[in-house]
């Protein structure tokens, strides 16, 4: 340890006990719009927890030794392509699975990759076709007897011919190619198409597409939308009930750090000695007015790159660091 660092540490320890000044708490502000946030190894979503009023329960999408679902989710287009998660992880035919609004991801341990389940094939095998057609306007699959004994290229051509029945649905089916994804791999083969009067629906193995001919709350006239197949899987209990239930996040959102508690922790940890009474800076850099992300802020506390002493978890918890960051971000810049 250098003399400069040793001097700094001794000064830090000697002065912490002398810091007793206190400023009035600052309001935290409205955080009701915080619906998803980063967690270790992934992200936590509350948008599909079943109640618009609660942002405490939800579903985590993470990478771990069992499955790299967070990375796969992003690679496959994130919530824009798959919607938000609608389940925890569960086992499906020996594979790790997780449901999203517009599909269910399966993890292949051998190839270390994720792919979308043939969801509508599985629903058909579970006997759901009568319900899907009667209550959700999802057509049954064609018999496809012409596929028997044919090479893959011919089978693909047979199924893609369904798309010629409507140009808008065909464009929606092939839209994945503009994002670098293979439409057949992403959507599955087209299996059936039907005009229900108000809506034309294409059923593929993995996703279904609706072309609406009337104005609806979720689609304008002529718009093609992807059916929320993951929600259908929940409704029809293809997903085990325990996995359907939302849970509390392992890490609270950054916005839910409490500035009042953060002020107390800021002073107790001796931050004022180097960063100033109002985080305006001194020996250490100013913290006020800087929109630092939590991960970067936490790393600076745990593994500082300068003369600042490192704070271990037993000295200050991650949640206390969140409180400190919330406090710092609540301050007005000092001239």
C-alpha positions as CSV (number, residue, x, y, z in Angstrom):
1,X,0.0,0.0,0.0
2,X,1.4,3.4,-1.0
3,X,1.9,6.1,1.6
4,X,-0.7,8.3,-0.1
5,X,-3.3,5.5,0.2
6,X,-2.4,4.7,3.8
7,X,-2.8,8.4,4.7
8,X,-6.1,8.5,3.0
9,X,-7.4,5.4,4.8
10,X,-6.3,6.7,8.2
11,X,-7.9,10.1,7.5
12,X,-11.1,8.3,6.4
13,X,-11.3,6.2,9.6
14,X,-10.5,9.1,11.9
15,X,-13.1,11.4,10.4
16,X,-16.1,9.0,9.9
17,X,-17.2,9.3,13.5
18,X,-17.0,13.1,13.4
19,X,-19.5,13.5,10.5
20,X,-22.9,14.2,12.1
21,X,-24.4,16.9,9.9
22,X,-27.8,16.1,8.6
23,X,-29.9,17.6,5.8
24,X,-33.7,17.2,5.5
25,X,-34.9,14.2,3.5
26,X,-35.7,14.8,-0.1
27,X,-38.8,13.3,-1.8
28,X,-38.3,10.2,-3.8
29,X,-40.7,11.1,-6.6
30,X,-43.2,9.0,-8.5
31,X,-41.8,5.6,-9.5
32,X,-45.1,3.9,-10.6
33,X,-43.8,3.7,-14.2
34,X,-40.8,1.5,-13.3
35,X,-41.9,-1.8,-14.8
36,X,-38.7,-3.6,-15.6
37,X,-35.0,-3.4,-14.5
38,X,-31.7,-5.1,-14.6
39,X,-30.8,-7.9,-12.2
40,X,-27.7,-10.0,-11.9
41,X,-27.2,-12.1,-15.1
42,X,-30.4,-10.8,-16.7
43,X,-33.6,-8.7,-16.4
44,X,-36.8,-8.6,-14.4
45,X,-40.2,-7.8,-16.0
46,X,-43.5,-6.9,-14.2
47,X,-45.5,-6.0,-17.3
48,X,-47.3,-9.4,-17.4
49,X,-47.8,-10.0,-13.7
50,X,-51.6,-9.9,-14.1
51,X,-52.2,-6.5,-12.5
52,X,-51.4,-3.1,-13.9
53,X,-51.2,-1.6,-10.4
54,X,-48.4,-3.8,-9.0
55,X,-44.7,-3.5,-9.9
56,X,-43.5,-5.8,-7.2
57,X,-44.0,-9.2,-8.8
58,X,-42.9,-10.5,-12.2
59,X,-40.7,-12.8,-14.1
60,X,-36.9,-13.0,-14.4
61,X,-35.1,-13.8,-17.6
62,X,-31.5,-14.8,-16.8
63,X,-28.4,-16.6,-17.9
64,X,-27.1,-19.4,-15.7
65,X,-25.6,-22.9,-16.0
66,X,-29.0,-24.3,-16.9
67,X,-29.9,-22.0,-19.8
68,X,-28.8,-18.7,-21.4
69,X,-32.3,-17.4,-21.8
70,X,-31.4,-13.7,-21.3
71,X,-28.8,-13.8,-24.1
72,X,-31.1,-15.8,-26.3
73,X,-34.1,-13.6,-25.6
74,X,-32.0,-10.6,-26.8
75,X,-30.6,-12.4,-29.8
76,X,-34.1,-13.3,-30.9
77,X,-35.3,-9.7,-30.8
78,X,-36.2,-9.2,-27.2
79,X,-39.7,-8.1,-26.2
80,X,-40.3,-6.4,-29.5
81,X,-40.3,-9.9,-31.2
82,X,-41.3,-12.2,-28.4
83,X,-43.2,-10.0,-26.0
84,X,-42.6,-10.0,-22.2
85,X,-42.1,-13.2,-20.2
86,X,-45.3,-14.8,-18.9
87,X,-43.8,-17.6,-16.8
88,X,-40.9,-18.7,-14.7
89,X,-38.7,-21.5,-16.1
90,X,-40.2,-25.0,-16.2
91,X,-39.4,-28.4,-17.6
92,X,-40.9,-29.5,-20.9
93,X,-40.2,-32.9,-22.2
94,X,-36.8,-32.9,-20.5
95,X,-35.8,-29.4,-21.6
96,X,-35.6,-26.1,-19.7
97,X,-38.4,-23.8,-21.0
98,X,-39.7,-20.3,-20.5
99,X,-42.8,-18.8,-21.9
100,X,-43.1,-15.3,-23.5
101,X,-46.2,-13.6,-24.8
102,X,-45.5,-14.7,-28.4
103,X,-43.6,-17.9,-28.0
104,X,-41.9,-20.4,-25.7
105,X,-38.2,-20.8,-25.6
106,X,-36.6,-24.2,-25.2
107,X,-32.9,-24.7,-24.2
108,X,-30.8,-27.3,-26.0
109,X,-28.0,-28.1,-23.7
110,X,-26.0,-30.0,-26.3
111,X,-25.9,-27.1,-28.8
112,X,-25.9,-24.5,-26.1
113,X,-28.7,-22.6,-27.9
114,X,-32.3,-21.7,-27.5
115,X,-35.1,-22.2,-30.0
116,X,-38.9,-21.6,-30.2
117,X,-41.2,-24.5,-29.3
118,X,-43.5,-25.7,-32.0
119,X,-46.2,-24.2,-29.8
120,X,-49.3,-24.8,-31.9
121,X,-48.3,-28.3,-32.7
122,X,-48.0,-29.0,-29.0
123,X,-51.4,-27.4,-28.3
124,X,-52.9,-29.6,-31.0
125,X,-51.3,-32.7,-29.5
126,X,-52.9,-31.6,-26.2
127,X,-56.3,-31.6,-27.7
128,X,-56.7,-27.8,-27.8
129,X,-57.7,-27.4,-31.5
130,X,-61.5,-27.2,-30.9
131,X,-61.0,-24.5,-28.3
132,X,-58.5,-22.6,-30.4
133,X,-60.9,-22.5,-33.4
134,X,-64.1,-21.9,-31.6
135,X,-62.9,-19.3,-29.0
136,X,-59.6,-17.9,-30.4
137,X,-60.1,-18.0,-34.1
138,X,-57.0,-20.2,-34.7
139,X,-57.6,-22.5,-37.6
140,X,-56.8,-26.2,-37.5
141,X,-53.8,-27.4,-39.4
142,X,-54.3,-28.9,-42.8
143,X,-53.9,-32.6,-43.2
144,X,-50.7,-32.3,-45.3
145,X,-50.9,-35.8,-46.8
146,X,-49.0,-34.4,-49.8
147,X,-45.9,-34.1,-47.6
148,X,-45.5,-37.8,-47.2
149,X,-42.3,-39.2,-48.7
150,X,-41.3,-35.8,-50.1
151,X,-37.9,-34.2,-49.6
152,X,-37.6,-31.2,-47.3
153,X,-37.5,-28.6,-50.1
154,X,-40.8,-29.9,-51.5
155,X,-42.4,-29.9,-48.0
156,X,-41.3,-26.3,-47.5
157,X,-42.7,-25.2,-50.9
158,X,-46.0,-26.9,-50.1
159,X,-46.4,-25.0,-46.8
160,X,-45.1,-21.6,-48.0
161,X,-47.8,-21.8,-50.8
162,X,-50.3,-20.9,-48.1
163,X,-48.8,-17.5,-47.9
164,X,-49.9,-16.6,-51.4
165,X,-53.5,-16.3,-50.1
166,X,-52.7,-12.9,-48.5
167,X,-49.9,-10.5,-49.3
168,X,-49.9,-8.7,-45.9
169,X,-49.7,-12.0,-43.9
170,X,-46.9,-13.2,-46.3
171,X,-45.0,-9.9,-45.6
172,X,-45.4,-10.3,-41.8
173,X,-44.2,-14.0,-42.0
174,X,-41.1,-13.1,-43.9
175,X,-40.4,-9.9,-41.9
176,X,-38.0,-11.8,-39.7
177,X,-35.5,-11.9,-42.5
178,X,-35.0,-8.2,-42.3
179,X,-33.7,-8.8,-38.7
180,X,-31.3,-11.5,-39.8
181,X,-33.5,-14.3,-38.6
182,X,-34.7,-17.2,-40.7
183,X,-38.6,-16.9,-41.0
184,X,-39.1,-20.7,-41.1
185,X,-36.9,-21.3,-38.1
186,X,-38.5,-18.5,-36.2
187,X,-42.2,-19.0,-37.1
188,X,-42.3,-22.7,-38.1
189,X,-43.9,-23.9,-41.3
190,X,-47.3,-22.4,-42.2
191,X,-49.9,-25.1,-41.3
192,X,-53.3,-23.5,-42.1
193,X,-55.1,-20.3,-43.0
194,X,-58.7,-19.2,-42.7
195,X,-60.8,-16.2,-43.3
196,X,-63.2,-15.7,-40.3
197,X,-64.8,-12.6,-41.8
198,X,-63.4,-9.9,-39.5
199,X,-59.9,-11.5,-39.4
200,X,-57.7,-13.7,-41.5
201,X,-55.5,-16.0,-39.5
202,X,-52.4,-17.9,-40.5
203,X,-51.4,-20.8,-38.2
204,X,-47.8,-21.7,-38.3
205,X,-46.0,-24.3,-36.1
206,X,-44.5,-21.7,-33.7
207,X,-46.5,-18.5,-34.2
208,X,-49.9,-17.4,-35.6
209,X,-50.7,-14.2,-37.5
210,X,-53.9,-12.2,-37.6
211,X,-54.8,-9.8,-40.4
212,X,-57.6,-7.6,-39.0
213,X,-60.2,-6.2,-41.5
214,X,-62.0,-4.2,-38.8
215,X,-60.8,-1.6,-36.3
216,X,-59.9,-3.2,-32.9
217,X,-58.3,-1.8,-29.7
218,X,-55.1,-3.8,-30.5
219,X,-55.0,-3.5,-34.3
220,X,-56.1,-1.1,-37.1
221,X,-57.7,-2.1,-40.3
222,X,-55.2,-4.0,-42.5
223,X,-52.7,-4.5,-39.7
224,X,-51.1,-7.9,-39.0
225,X,-50.4,-8.9,-35.4
226,X,-48.8,-11.9,-33.9
227,X,-51.0,-14.0,-31.6
228,X,-50.0,-14.2,-28.0
229,X,-49.3,-17.9,-28.1
230,X,-47.6,-17.9,-24.7
231,X,-50.7,-16.6,-23.1
232,X,-52.7,-19.3,-24.8
233,X,-50.3,-21.9,-23.5
234,X,-51.0,-20.5,-20.0
235,X,-54.7,-20.5,-20.5
236,X,-54.7,-24.1,-21.7
237,X,-52.3,-25.2,-18.9
238,X,-49.5,-26.3,-21.2
239,X,-47.4,-24.5,-18.7
240,X,-47.3,-25.9,-15.1
241,X,-49.3,-23.8,-12.7
242,X,-46.3,-23.1,-10.3
243,X,-44.4,-21.6,-13.2
244,X,-47.2,-19.3,-14.2
245,X,-47.2,-17.5,-10.9
246,X,-45.1,-14.2,-10.8
247,X,-42.6,-13.8,-8.0
248,X,-40.7,-11.0,-6.3
249,X,-37.5,-9.7,-8.0
250,X,-34.2,-10.9,-6.4
251,X,-33.1,-7.2,-6.7
252,X,-35.3,-4.2,-6.4
253,X,-35.3,-1.6,-9.1
254,X,-32.8,1.2,-8.9
255,X,-35.6,3.8,-8.6
256,X,-36.7,2.1,-5.4
257,X,-33.6,3.1,-3.5
258,X,-34.8,5.4,-0.7
259,X,-33.0,8.8,-0.7
260,X,-33.7,9.3,3.0
261,X,-32.0,6.0,3.8
262,X,-29.4,6.8,1.3
263,X,-28.5,10.0,3.0
264,X,-28.0,8.2,6.3
265,X,-25.8,5.5,4.6
266,X,-23.9,8.1,2.7
267,X,-22.8,9.8,5.9
268,X,-22.3,6.6,7.9
269,X,-20.0,5.2,5.3
270,X,-17.9,8.4,5.3
271,X,-18.7,9.3,1.7
272,X,-18.9,13.0,2.7
273,X,-15.2,13.0,3.5
274,X,-14.2,12.7,-0.1
275,X,-17.3,13.5,-2.1
276,X,-18.6,16.4,-0.1
277,X,-21.7,17.0,2.1
278,X,-23.9,17.4,-0.9
279,X,-21.9,15.0,-3.2
280,X,-20.4,18.1,-4.9
281,X,-16.9,16.6,-4.8
282,X,-13.7,17.2,-3.0
283,X,-10.8,14.8,-2.7
284,X,-13.1,12.5,-4.7
285,X,-15.1,13.3,-7.8
286,X,-18.5,15.0,-7.7
287,X,-21.4,12.5,-7.8
288,X,-24.3,14.9,-8.0
289,X,-25.7,15.5,-11.5
290,X,-24.2,12.3,-13.0
291,X,-26.7,9.7,-14.2
292,X,-24.7,6.6,-13.3
293,X,-26.2,3.2,-13.7
294,X,-26.4,1.0,-10.7
295,X,-24.0,-1.6,-12.0
296,X,-21.3,1.0,-12.7
297,X,-21.9,2.7,-9.3
298,X,-21.8,-0.6,-7.4
299,X,-18.6,-1.6,-9.2
300,X,-17.0,1.7,-8.2
301,X,-17.9,1.0,-4.6
302,X,-16.7,-2.6,-4.6
303,X,-13.6,-2.2,-6.8
304,X,-12.5,1.4,-6.9
305,X,-9.7,2.3,-9.3
306,X,-8.2,5.1,-7.3
307,X,-7.3,5.8,-3.6
308,X,-10.9,5.2,-2.5
309,X,-11.1,2.2,-0.1
310,X,-13.1,-0.8,-1.4
311,X,-16.3,-1.5,0.5
312,X,-17.1,-5.1,1.1
313,X,-20.7,-6.5,1.3
314,X,-20.4,-6.9,5.1
315,X,-19.5,-3.2,5.3
316,X,-22.3,-1.9,3.1
317,X,-24.9,-4.0,1.3
318,X,-26.0,-3.7,-2.3
319,X,-29.3,-2.3,-1.2
320,X,-27.6,0.4,0.9
321,X,-25.6,1.3,-2.2
322,X,-28.9,1.6,-4.1
323,X,-30.1,3.9,-1.4
324,X,-27.0,6.0,-1.7
325,X,-27.3,6.3,-5.4
326,X,-31.0,7.3,-5.1
327,X,-29.9,10.0,-2.6
328,X,-27.2,11.3,-4.8
329,X,-29.6,11.4,-7.8
330,X,-32.1,13.3,-5.7
331,X,-29.7,16.2,-5.0
332,X,-29.5,19.4,-7.0
333,X,-26.1,20.4,-8.3
334,X,-24.1,22.7,-6.0
335,X,-22.3,25.6,-7.8
